[in-house]
Amino acid sequence: MTLGQRFHSTSDLNWLDWLRPKPTGVALCIEKSVGVSRIREFSLTLTTLWNLLRKSPARRCLLLLIALVAGQNQVFAQVTDKLDSLPLQWQLAENDCRARVIKHQIDPTGGNDHRPCEAITLSAGHGTRLLLEYRITPARVIDELNAKLWVRSAQAGVRIGMRIRYPYVHDPESGRTETMILFGQAHRRPGKWDRLAIGGLRGPMREREAALRVKYGHQVDLRDPFVDSIVVDVYNRPGMMTIRLDDLTVEQMVPVGSVSVSGQQSFKRQSDAPLAADQLRHETPMRSLFPTDQTTRIIEYNQEPLTYLRSIGFDAVLLAEPPTDAILREANRAKMMVYAPPPIAPNPDWEPLLDNVAGWYLGTSKSLADQPDVRAEVQRLQNFPRLWQRPSFVAPAEAWGGYAGIVPALLYDMPPTTLGMVPAEEADYLRDIRERTNRSIPFAIGIQTSPAASLVRQVNALADQIGAEKVADYGWHPMWLQTMRALQACPRAILFRSSTSLASGSQIDQQRALAAGFVNRCVEAVGPLVARAQSAGAMRCTGANYSAHRLNLGPTDVVIATSNSAGPISVLAGDGDVLEVHVPATMAHRYAWRLTGMTAERIDIESTPTGPSLQVISPDVAELLLLSDDPALGHRISTHLADLAMPAALDRWQLTSESVFQTRLDWESVVSTRLAPSSAIPSGLLAGAANTLVEGEPLYRAGEGAATLRLARRADAWMLRAKNHLLANVLPDRQTRYSFPALFAPGGMQLQVALTPRLRSGSWSRNLLPLDPLESPQKFAESGWSYDRRLESVCRSNFDVIPIERMPSAQSPFSSNEKTTEFLAGIDSAQVEQASFLQAPNQSESVRAMRVEVVAIRDTVLPGGYAGTAARVQSPSVDCPPNSLIRVNARMRTIGFGGPFQGVLVYDSLGGPELGVLVRSPDEWQQIEIYRQTTSAASLKVMFEVIGAGEVLIDDVQVRTWDAQAVDQRQLRPISPDLRVEQASRGSGR
């Protein structure tokens, strides 16, 4: 559950949207996109036609005539692809000769008409088949369907074909639908262009179906076959070969689902009819929710082209609404799996397209109160026709064990990276909720890729207020680190949460797309191993500040080590350090490889006085290591990584180049505003990062993936060090916990610098919260403060007001150092002197503070996050003027809260919990400061959510607005330091 839904749990399933009538009937048109004529569908419902024509008998006759004609005629479309532009369309498909793509490109002058064409260079061993495929919109098998393709090869024998898929026949072992390939003409002119054609499929298809009846029995369901791809068998002999492909045309296509066939006698559905005893074994098997041979990479769908998502490494999409025939056809063409909410009623016309639907998603952030609704939905799905039966999964926010008894798989969401949780705490939180599930079931882990919507709003509001450029860099290293830490739990899938389209064209989404592409390659590098491994626990690390986790596959182990950096802007790599990962003595004889650079780099297991260990020099932010008894494993994994090196290098290179340039600009801005001296600039790091990128430019352009990635890693490490030096010079005192929007984004430094001159002239208003609400319980209730509690069956929470002694340093809002005052508070030195002048040194005062205590009943261990939120204190609503900077102050002290993701979460209604501060101080007072910007008149509340068992004292809560008008410094200004001390000792002022 998102933190904003803590006390108002709602379902993510939009039932009203599902009840809307779905369109039937379809018209087709041709759309030119990326050099390919694609089919686009738009719908016209029968209800709309009837409403248009029902008023006249003549019009009703016309409607009947249209319906009769529509029943007799097919709706045709075609695909025409010149194969002369990106993206590349042909892909390596099934083969039995260990084929590899050496080079795949657009040859600018190699086409049939001396224009561009696709050229593919392959290496093959001994075998009989090597297929290239071109995915098309699923089309019904009719005699008129035909395809033509120009081919050029040095050897004769290349054949064109079509793959026919039988949607109701599944292989009993793999669960995949059965396919058949029919071939047409063969290439007869070696070294020259030849046009190959195929058509007239129904006759050969019927002949081949006899073999399927022998294999599956005479009752096998061979209805609704369709063509899903054009294939070319290019195998001739072992060795290297180059194939050129040009001008593909597919004509007379009738897309599956585009014309309703459910009413025609020859297409009557039999999916719900009773099955004969000998037919039961051919019933559609309940497939696995997630493939077992790979860690599935899923992205929340936001109208991106599925071929684009496939190109950056995603295997599947999660839809926000039930699937349509259009998205199912596109998923088939892009070879993408689909997860989606289930439809309100199955459409029989879409049954041939269901092969790409992997599972039904039943909602996000489900609470204990949602369990009856989820159970009822699962029971409804069990009554679906067998062709619509799919496993379901849900993302609970609590009660994981209860949900595990309802659905076969769960989704666990990782905490927001803005809360600054350390890696060990994230791992402990994930381990804790898995243990609370109380059973071993497949699970996926959710990772947030988009910046919080409230963060973007706040940063944009600050930029608009001062006329600064909007921030485009919200960082990508935290997402990478969380993904690598998620892999340590051996999930079956990773779901990348996304709120905007990766193809929107904005700078933020472009960076997210590059980061997602790089992270996907890292997951794919070890995904086949992680999918079959079991978590074997943490490993001890010395040297560099890293943590490591081991995944076991019998004689093979995968080690994933990540930097212990916490927060969105303080990530560090181990540049110049040596990471020493200590391994068990039983593994000292093994072979070891480092996979971080998308190559299998051989490393030795060193013998040290403390035992055997792996030593990694200058580790990256995340390291992938492999240990095995099999010496040949390195060669096999290197072959697997070869296809990932170049895509990963291109993404990392561009991300690093942009970050190095941005960091240099940030340093120039900080020095020009005198927030740091020019001598503080780490010139060596910045110059080294820039020179590394310059030196690697030839490798980048030459397509040397492994070498390019190695240099990009080096430049990235130096950039991160330079950025951390920058933060050390400009960030306020670390003893005060801040939530300033611009400091949550790595690209927000210039915005923060631009705000500084404006904050140096002005003052903060009086406290907008009611005065002295803690004098008595009656005043507390009348002031608008409130106290809520939950989880009363497992814990007891108490609220009261107690007296405390407040020291002057804690009372003053100017207690932080001069850098804090100028950089964030906007108070000049004169005002600091004024505040100090009003209070004599070391003089305390007696005040009253709020106290909240949560105690578990019967030694129950409370979970973290929403599931462990037991109490909440909420301030009254404060009316904030438009275009104003708001500051929230609080002073807190906590005891207890020893579990992961536990403590007191302090946040406001404008920024939300994602921009809050999670307080777990070791029995000492901490000052909290939260800054917000309004764009219009708004109400603000301050919330203190108590997560887990412990005790918290809350004191001196303030909400103030910034007044840009300079204060009169003549008031209360001391004549001299000596006089100030003397007057302070007498308790008087000037």
N, C-alpha and C positions, 0 to 999 in steps of 0.2 A: 504494500500500500504506500502511495506517495505520502510524505510526511504531512502534507496539507489536508489529508483526509482522515486524520487520526480520530477525531471525535464525531465525524459525520461520514460514516462509511456508506458509499454508494456503489452500485454495480456498474462496471464498464460496458456491459452488454446493453445496447440500445434496442430494446424490444420494439419500440414504436416504428423504428426505421424498417425492421424486418417485416412488419405487418403491411407495408405499402405494397400495392400490386406490382408484380414484376412484368416487364414488357414481353410480349410474344410477337413473333414475326420479325423480319429483319430485311433491310435493304443494304446493298453493297455499293461501295465506290472505291476508287483507287486514290491512294495518297502517296506522293513521292517523298521519301525520307531516306537520307543517307545513301542516295544512289539506288535505292531499292523501291519498287512499287509494292506497297504493303496494302493489305486489306483492312479497311476500317468499317466498323459496323455502327449503324444507328437504328433505333427501334421505333416502331409505331404500333401501339396497342390496338387490339381489336375493339376494345371499349371506345377508344377515340374515334375509330372509323364508324362505329355504329352511331355515336352521338352526332357525327357529321351528316350521316345519310338517312337516319331513321325517320325524319319528318315527311319524307315523300315516298309513296309506293314505287315510283319510278326509280328513285335513288336506292331503295331497298333491292330492287331487281338488279341494279348495277352492282351493288355490293355482292349479291349472290353470284353474279357472273365473274366478278374479280376473284372470289373465293374458288370457283371451279377452275378458272384458268391457273390460279396459283397452285392448285393441286396437281396440275398436269405438266407444269414447266419447272425446270430447275433454274436456280439463280447462280450464274457463273461469275468467276473472277479469275484473275491471272497474276502471276508474279513475273516481273521482268527486271533482271539485275545485270547491269553491265560489269559488275565485279571490278570496278575501276577506282574504288575509294574505300576509305576506312568507315566502319570497322570491318575487319576481315571476317568473311562469312563461313568459309569451309573449315571444318574441324576434323581432327583425327578421331575416328570411331573405333569399333571393335576390330581386333586383328589378332593373329596367332603367330606373329613373327617378331615380337618384342620391338615394335616400330617406335621411333622417336622423331619428333619434328626438329630438324636442325635449323631451318630458317623458314619463316612465313612472312611474306611481304607483298606489297603492291609493286609489280614490275612496271615502270613508267612507259616503256616502249615495247614490251614483249607480247602484246596482245595480237589477236587475229587481224586487226586493222591497224597494227603498229601503234595502238593506244594502250593505256594501262590495263593490266589484268592481274589476277592473283597467281602467285608462284609459291609453291610449297616444295621445300627440299626435305627429304625423309631418309632415314637410315633404317634398314630392315634386316632381320636375320632369316633363317630358314622357316618357311611356313607356306600357307596356301592362300591367305586372304589378308588384305590391308585396305580398309574402307575409309574413305573421306565422306563426310556427310554435310548436307546443307539443310537445316531445319526449315520447314514451311508450316504454314497454318494447317492443322489437320483437315484433310479433304476426303470426302467420301470416294470410294472406289467405283468409278464408272468407266465405261469403254472410251468415252471422249477425253478423259484426263490424259494429258501427255506432257512430256518435258523434252527440251532440247538444250544441248550444252556443247560449246566448242572446247576441245581438249588437244593439248600437244604434249607428247612424251617421246623420249628417246627410244622406247621399246613399244612394240605393238602389244595389244591385248587388254588395254584399259577398257573397262566396261561401265556403262551407266546403268543405274537401277533405281528402284523405288522401294522403300521399306514400308510394308503394310503391317499395321498393328491390330491385334484382336483384343478389344478392351475387356472382354469377359472371360478370357482364358489366361490363367495365371500358372506360372511354373511352380510346382509344389515346393521346391527347395528355396528358390530366391524370392518368390512372391511377385516377381515381375510379370507383366503381361507378355504374352507370346507374340513374336514378330516373324515376318516372312519377308525375304528380299527377292524381288523379281528383277532380272536383268534384261536389258535391251541390247542395242548395238554395241559393237566393240571397235576400239581404235585400230585401224589397219594401215596407217601411213606413219611409220616411225620418223620422228624428227619433224613432222609437219602437222599443221592444224587439221583437225578432222571434227566434223559436227556429228555428235552422237544423239540418238533419239530413243525414246521409249514411250509406249502407249498400248492400248488394248489389253488392260490388265485382267479383266474379269475371267477370261478363258483360262489363262495360265494359273490364276489364283485358285479357281475351282479345282483344277487338277492337283495342285499342291495341298489343298485342304484335306485330301484323302489321307495324307501322312499324319495330320493333326488328329483325325478321327481314330487312326490306329493307335496313336500315342495316348490320347485322353479318353477314348471311348466314343461310341456313336452318338451319345447324348451331349457331346461337347457343344457349348454355346458359341457359334461362330458368327453371330449377328454383328452388324454395324462395323465392319472393318474400315479402317481409314489409312491414308498415306500420311506419314508425319515427316518424311525427309526424302530428299534426293541423295543418292549415294553414288560413289565412284569407287570401283575396286581397281586399285593401281598396282597390285602386286604382280611382279614378273619374275624377279630373282633376287637373291640376297645382295645387299650393298646399298650404295647411295643412289638416289633417284630424284629428279626434279620434275614436277608436274605443273603445267600452266593451264589455268581454267579461265574461260571468258564467255560472256554473253549467255547467261542462263535464262530460259523462258519456260514457265510452267503455265499451261493453258487449260481452260475448262474445269476450273476448281469449284467444287461445291463445299464450302467450309462446314464442318460438323457443327450442328446446333444452329446454323443460320436459317434453316428451313425446318419447321416442325414436321416430324414424321410420325408422331405418336398416334395420329388418327388414321393412318393408312394401314390397311389390313396386312400388308407384307411386313410391316414394322411393328406389329403389336408386341408390347412388352410382356415378357413372361417372368420378370424378376421376382414377382411375389407368388408365383405358382408353386405348389408343392413339388418337391424334387423326388425323383425315383431313388431307390436305395443305391443303385450303381452310379448315380449322378452326384451323390452327396460329396464324394471325395474330390469333385471338381468345383465345388463351391468356392467363391472368392475368399481367399484366406485373409484373416485379420493381420495386416502387415504391421511391422514394427513402426512405432511413431517416429523414431530417429534411426537412420542407417547405422549399422553396427561396425562398418569398416572405416568410418571417418567421423571426426568431430564436426557436426553440421553447423554451418555459419548462416544464421538467419538475420534478416534486416526487416524492421517495420516498414511497411510499404507506404510511400507517399507519392504515388503516381509517377514514379521513375520508369523508364523503359527497362523491361526485365533483362534484355540483352546487355544493357549497360551495367546493371547490378551484377550480372554474371561475369562481365569482363573485369570487375574489380574484386572478384573472389567470393561472392556470396553463392550459396547453394539453394537458398529458399527465401521466401518472403512471408511475413505475417500480415494479413489483411486486417483492416479495422472493421470491415463489413463482410457479409457472406459473399462467396465468389460468384462472378458472373461468367457467362459463356465467353465473353471477350477476353477476360483475364486468364481463363483456363486455356484458351487457344494460344495466347501469348506465352503462357508458362510452358506449354508443350513445345512451342517453337524454340524457346530459350533454354529448355532442359532445366527448369527451375521447379522445385517443390513448393507447394502452397500450404500454408497453415492459415485457417480462417475461422471466424465464428460460423456455426452451422446455419443453414438456411431454415426458414420457418416451414417450408415444404419443399421436398425434392422435385426437381424438374426432370422428367424422364428423357427429354431431348438432350440433356447434358451428360447422360451416363457414359457415352464413349469418351468424354473428356476428363473423367474423374481420376485417371491414373496418376496425375500429378498432385492430387490432393492427398497430403500425407497425414493430416490430423485436424481435429476440431479444437479450437481454442475457446475456452469458457470464461475468460476475463482476467483482468489485472487487479491486484490489491484486494483480494477477497478476504473478508473478515469472517469471524465465527458465525455472525448473524446471516451470512450469505450461504451457508452450507445447505440449508433446505432447498434453496433455489437451484443451486448447482446439482444437487442430487436429482431434483425433478427434471432438469435438463438432460442429464445423463440417461435417465429412464426414457425420456422422449426420443433420444437418439437411438436407443436400442430397438425402437419400433420402426426405424428407417428401413427401406429396402436394403437387401444385403449388398448391393452394389454401392450404396452410400455409407456402409459401415466403416468407420475409421476410429482409431484410438483418439481419446481426448486428453487435454491437459489444461491446467489452470495455474495461475500465479497467486498463491495465498500470501497474505500479510501476517497471518497468525494461524494457529490450529492446523499445522502442517500434517500432523498425524491423522486428524479427522479427514482432511482432504485426500490423503493417500489411500484411504479406504473407499473413496468414491471414484477417483480417476486413476488411470494407470501410470501417470507421469506428472511431475510438478516442475514449476519454473521458480527459481530463487533469484530475486533481484538483489544486486549488490548495493551497498549504501552510496549516497552521493559523494563524489570525490571532494566537493567543496567543504565538507565537514572536517577534512584533515585527519582522518583515521590512519594510523600507522598500518603497515602491511600485516604485522602479526595479529592485530585486532581484527582486520578484515577476514583473515583466515580463520580466526577463532569464531567469529560470528557465523561464517558459513558452515563451519564444522558443527556449531551448536544447533543451528536450525535443521541440519541434516540428521543429527542425533534425535532431535525432537520429532522427526518424521516417524520414527519407530519401525521403519521397514525399509528394505532395500528395493527401491524402484528407480527406473530411469529418470534423470532430471536434466534440466537445462539451467543455465545461469544467464541472467540479464545484465547487460553492461550499458550504461548511458553514454551515447555518443554526442548528443546535442547539448549545448549549454542550457541551463535552466531558463525557462521563458522569463521568469522574474529577473534573472541576472541580465539578460539582454535588454529588457525594458529599462532597468535601472541605469545601465551603462549608456544606452542611447539617450535617456533623459538627461544625464549629466553632460553628454556631448552636445546635445541640442541647447542646453542652458547656456553654455559658454561659447558655442559656435565652433567647437572642435570637431575634428574628423572622427567618425564613428569607428569603434574597435572592430577589427576583422579577425583577430587572432585570439581564440579562447583556449588554445593549448590542445595538444593531442597526446602528450606523454602519459598523463594520468589514465587515459582510456587504454593505452597500450599496457601499462603496468597492471591495471585491474584485470585485463583479459588474460595476461600471463598468470596472474595469481588464481584466476578462475580455473585455468587448465590444471592447476595443482590438485583440484578436487576431482579430476577425471569426469567432467560432465559429458553427456552425450551430444550436447549442442550448446552453442553460444548465441544468445539473442541480443542483437545490437539495437537498443532502443533509439528511435529517431523520430523527431517531431516535425522536421521539415524535409523537403526533397533534396537528395544528394545531387540532383541534376538541375537545381534551381538557377545556377549560374552565379550566385552570390559568393563573395570571398569566404564567408564562414563555411558555407556548404562545400566549396571547392576544397578547402583545407580538410574538412571532415571526410570527403571522398578519398583524398590522397591518404589520409591516416587510416581509413578503413581498408583501403587496398593493401597498405603495408602490413597492418595487423593481421589481415586475412591470410597473407602469405606466411606470416610467422606461425599462425595456427595450423595452416595446411602442412607446414614443414614437419610437424610432429603429430598432426591429427590422427593419422592411422595408428600410431603407437598409443596415444592417449586414449583413444576409443576402446582399446582392449586392455589397458593397464588398470592397476589398482593403486590407490594412494598408499605409500609406505612410510609416511611421516617426514618430519623436518630433518635437515642435516645441519650440522654445526658449521658455521662460517667464521673465519677470522680474516684479518687484514681489512679489506674494503667493507664498508657498511652495507652488507647484503644479507638476505635470508634465502635459503634454498629448501626445496622440497623434492622428494624422490618418488617416482612412479615406477612400479615394478611390473614386468612382463616375464617372469621366470628368469631365464638367463640374461635378460636385457633390462636395463634401467634407464629411465629418462630423468634428468635432473633439470629443474627449472629454477633459476636463481634470479631474484629481482632486487633492485635497489630499495633500501628502506626509506626512501624519500616519501614524505606525506604532504598532502595538499596540492592544489593545482598549479602553483608557481614555484615550488622549491624542489623540483626534481633534479637529481644529480646522477651522473654516471661515474664509474670508478676510474676516470682518466688518470694514468700515472700510478695507480695503486695496483696491488696484487690481491686478487680474491682467492682465498684458500678454502676449498670445500673439503671437509674431512669425510672420508668414506669408510665403511666398515672394513675390518681386516680381511673378511672373506671375499672382498671385491678387489683386493690389491693386485690380483693376477689378470684382471680384465683389460680389454682394449678400450680406449676412450677417444671420443671425437667431440669437437666443438662445432656446433651447427649454426652459431649466431650469424655468420656471414653468408648463409645459404650455400655453404660448402662443408664437406665433412673434413675438417682440419684435425689431423691426428695430434693428440696431446698425451703426455705420459702421466701415469699415476706415481707421484713422488713419495719416497719414504722419508718421513720426518720424525723427530723425537716424540711427537704426539700421535703418530700413526700415519697410515697412508692418506694422501690428500691429492686433490686436483688443484692445480695452480693456474689461474687465468689472469694474464697480464692486461691491464687497462680494460676491465670488463665493460660491456655495454649496459644500458639501463636495464635490459633483461637479457639473460644468458640461457642458451639451450645446450645442454650437454648430454652425451649418450655414452653408456657403458655397456659392454656386451662380451660374452665369451666367444662370439662368432667373429673372426677377423674379417670375413667377407661382408659383414653388415655395412661397413663404411662405404664400400663401393656401391652397394645397392642404394643406400640413403643418398649418396652423392648424385646418383643418376636421378633420383626423385627430386633433389633440390635444384638440379640444373635448370629445370623449367621455371622455377620460382625466383631465381636470382635476379634476372633482369627486371621483371615487374617490381620486385621489392626495392631494387636499387633506384629505379626511376622515381618511385614515390618518396623514398627516404631522401634522395638527393634534392628534390624540389622542396620538400618540407624543411630540410636543413638550410637550404639557400635562403628561403624567405625568413627563417628565424635568425640567421646570422645578420642579415640586412636590418631586421627590426631591432635587434639588440644593439647594434651600432648606433642607430637613430635614438634609441632610448638613452644611451650613455651621453650622447651629445645634448639631448634635452635636459638631462639632470644636471650636467655641468654648466650649461648656459644659464640655468635658473639658480645656480649657486647652492643647490641642495647637496652637492658633493664637489670636492676640489678636483681640478684636472689631473692631479697626481694619482687620484683613485682609479682612473681608467685602466683596466687591464689590457694595455695595448698589445702585449704579447699574445694573449689568448684570442683577441679579436683578429689580429693580423694572421695568426696561425690558422684560424678557422677559414678566413677569406682566402689565404694562399693555398690551403688544401683544396678548396673548391676549384680554384683556378687551375691548379696542377692536375686535377682529375677531370677537367673538361674534355680533353681528348678521349679519355676512357668512357666517359658518359656518352659522347656522341658515337663512339665506335661500338657501343652495345656490350662492353665488357662488364657484365653484371656483378660478379664477385668483387672485382677490383674497385668498381664504382661504389659499391656498398661499403667496402672497407674504409674508403676515404670519407664517405658521408658520415659513417659512425664516428670517425675521429673528429671531423669538424663539428658534429653535433655535441660531442662531449665537451669540447672547448667552449662552444656557445653556451651550454648549460652552466659551466663554471663562471663565465663572464656575467651571465644573468644573475647568478646567486651573489656574486660580488656586488652587483647593482642593488639587489634587494637589501643586502647587509648595510649599504651606505644610506639608503633612503627610508627603509622601514622604521617605524617607531619602536619604542621599547617593547621587547618580546614578552615582558611580564603582563602587559595589558593585552587582552584578547579583542581584536578588531574584526569588524565585518564592513569593509568598504568595497563597493561593487567593482571599482576599477582594479582593485588588487586581487580579484578572483580570476582575472584574465591576464595571461602573459603579455598580450598586446595592449593592456590598459595603462602601461606606465606613462606614456606621453599624455594621456588624458589626466592622470593623477597629477603630473607635473603642471599641466595647463591650469588646473584648479588652484594650485598653490598661491599665485599672486592674488587671486580673488579672495581667498580665505585669510590673507594677511591684513585686510582692512575690513573690519566689521566686528560683530559680537554676537553671542548667543542670547536668545530670549530667556525669559523666566521659565521655570518648569511648568509645562502645560498640564501635568497631572494634578489631581486634587491634593491640596496641602494636608499634611498630617493625617493620612487615612488610617494610621495604625495606632492612634491614641486609645481607641476602644473598639470592640467588635461591632458596635452600632455604627461608628463612623466608617469602618471598613466596608460594611454592607451598603451604607448610603452613598459611598464614594463611587460605586460602580465596579469595584474589584470583585472578582468571582473566583470560586475554587470548585473544580470538578474532579471526580475520581472514577476509576473503573477497575476491573480485575478484582472486585471485592471478594470473590470466592477463593482467591489464592494469596491475597495480600491485604494488609491493613494500612491505610494511609491516614495520617493526622495532620491537621493544620492549626497553627496557633501563632500568636504574636508574643515575642519575648524581648526583654531589654538586653542590649549589648553595649559595649564600650567602643566608640568609634574614635580612631586616631585621626589627627588632622590631615595626614598624608592620604588617608583613604577617603576623607570627606571631600577634599578639594577635587574638582574635576580637572585640575591642571597639575596633577601629581606626577605625570609622566615627564620625560626629559624635554629639553628645548626642541629637539628634532621632532618629537611627537607633536608638540604644540604648534609648530609652524607647518608641519606637513599635513596633519589631519585636523586638529582642533581649530586652526585658523585664529589663534590668539597670539598676539605679539608679546614681547618681553615685558612691556609695561603692565599689561594685564596680569601676567604671572606674578609680578611684584605686588600688585594690588591685592591679589588673592592671598598671597603669603602674609601680607601686612595685616590682614583682618584676623588672623589666627596666630596666637603665640605658639612657639615650638613646643612639641611634646605635651601639649595640653589635650586631653581626651574629653569626650562628652558622652553622656548616657542617652541613647536613642533606642527605638524599638524597631525590630526587624521581623519579617515573615519567616516562619519556620515550617518546613514540610518534611515529614518523616514517612517513609514507606518501609514496612516490615513484612517479610514473607511469612505466611502461615504454614506451620508444620514443616519447616525447613525446606520449603519449595524454592527452587532456584529459578528466578525470573529470567525470561529471555531478554534480548536487546531489541532495539528498534521499536516499531509500533507495537509489536506483541507484548513488550514489557512496559509500555507507557501506563503508569498507574495513577498519575495525578497531573493536574494542570492548574496553574495560577494565571489568571488573565486580567490585564489592566482595563480600566474603562476606556471607551472610545475617545480619541482626541481628534478634533477637527484641525487639519493641516491646510494652510493656504496653498494655492497653486504656485508652481515654479519655485519651490522652496527646498532648501537643504535641511534635512531633519537629522538630529542626533539623539540616539537612545543610550542612556547610561544606566548601568546597574552595578552593584557590588555584591559578590556572592562568595559563599564558602560551602564546600561539600565534604561529606564524610561517607565512605562506602563506595557503592557503584563499581564493584570489582569485575563485572562481566563485560564481554565485548559489546560495543555499541550501547553502552549505558552511561548515564550521567544526567545532566540537566540541559536540555536543548532550549536556548534562548533565541527567539526570533520575533519578527514583527509581521503584521498583516500585509505590508507592502512588499517586502522581500520574500516572505514565505520561509518555510523551514529549510529549504535548500541553501539559503544564504544565512542561516543561523549560526550560532556558536555553541558547540558542545563542550560543556564545562565539567571537568573531572579533576579539580584541584586537590592536591594531597593535604587536606586539612589546613588550608591557608586562604586568605582573602584574595580574590581576583577582581580586577576592574574590567567590565565589559563595555565596549563602545560599538554601536551599530549606526551606520550612516545611510540615509536614504534620500532620494530626490523625488519630488512630486512634479507631475506635469499638469495636473488639474486639482481642484479641491478634493481632498480625500480624507477618509477617517483612518486612524491608525490605532492599533492595539498591540500591546506587548504581551507575549506568551512565554511562560516558563513551564516546560513539560518535563516531568520527572520520570526517567526511564530506569527501571530496575529498583533494587532495594538500596536505600541509603537515606541520608539526611542532608538538607540544604537550608542555608540561611540566605535570605534575599533582603538587601538593604539599599536605600538611596536610589530608587528607580526614578529616572528623569526622562522627559521628552522635551527637547528644545528645538527651536527653529533658528536658522541663521539670518541675521540682519546684515546686509552688505554695507550699511552706513557705518562709518567709523565712529567709535565712542569718543567721548570727551575725556582725554587722558589727564586733564587737570584735576579731575575729581579723585580724591583719596590717593594722590600721588605723594610719596614721602619726599621730604627735602633732601635727606641724606640717608645712607644705610644705617649710620649710628642712631639717628633720630627714629628710624623705623623700628629698630630693635627696642629702643627705650619706650616708645609709645606702645609697642606690642606687649611689653612686660607690664605696663600699667593697665592694659585692657581697653585703651582708648584709641580713637582714630582721628585723622585730620579732616 
